[in-house]
Amino acid sequence: MSDSPIRPAKEVRDELAATLDELETRLNPKVQASELSRRVRAGYAKNPVPYLIGAAVATAVVVGLVAWAIAGDD
C-alpha cells in the first residue's frame, strides 16, 4: 500500500517533529552564539589580518568618541 498518496499520520508527525527540532536548533541563541564563535575562530586562524584591522578601527572609534565627549562643548 505504498502507492497511496495519503501518508500515514505517524509519518507526517515524525516529519513535523524533525522540522520543529531543526527550527528550534537554528533559532536557539546559545546554539547560534557557539556557531558564530566557532566560525570567527576558524576565520581568525585562517587569516587574522581582517580581524586585527577591525579591532584597530573599533579601538580608534571608541577613543575618538571618548575624546569628543571629553573635549566637546556642552
Number of C-alpha atoms within 10 A of each C-alpha: 4 6 6 7 7 8 10 9 9 9 10 12 11 11 12 12 12 12 12 12 12 12 11 12 13 12 11 11 11 11 13 13 11 11 12 12 12 12 12 14 13 12 13 14 10 9 11 13 11 11 13 12 11 11 12 12 12 12 12 12 12 12 12 12 13 12 11 11 11 10 9 9 6 5
